[in-house]
Amino acid sequence: MNADLNGRLTAGRERVARLERELAAARAEVRALESDPTISPVPGPGVTAASSTAEKIALFRSRFVGRTDAFALPWTSRKTGKSGWSPAVRGGFYSDQSSDADLLTLDDAAIERHLRGDSEFGREFHVGLYPMLPGDRCRLLVCDFDDG
């Protein structure tokens, strides 16, 4: 009987040690994923109109994943009426002289303004996402079904 108890105790200790190694490996993986700038936090279930702004932004970031170091803003030429999108930069107007250092980051404040549709200079504030992530990866698929 004593040998059986010792065997069970040894097996239990070995199982605890194995589970502790697995737990340590899982924690290291979570830490690595949390430090990856291309991965957005996943919001908890049940984000509603009554949820906090932070929860709504987290939901948006989990669904629309793209570069965070840059975003685009729409423009329309007053002269030609032509419109398009350009990188958002300090100073407001993208040009050939703009560099990566001038790019505005897609931070929570920009996303909140986009979700609220805040007005700037008499027009709504919309942001465009650059979906290609480092390593030529993409975590976003969007389909536009306008006009039939």
BELVEN-V352191 format. One line per field, one symbol per residue. phi: phi as a letter, one per 30 degrees, with the letter a starting at -180 (. if undefined). A space follows every 10 residues. Layout:
# BELVEN-V352191
phi->???
This chain:
# BELVEN-V352191
phi->.ddddddddd dddddddddd dddddddddd ddddddddcc dcdddidbed ddedddddde ddcccadcda acbdbbdddc idbabbedbe jjbdbdddbe ddddddcddd ddddddiedb hibdcbcccc ddceihcbbb bbbccdhi
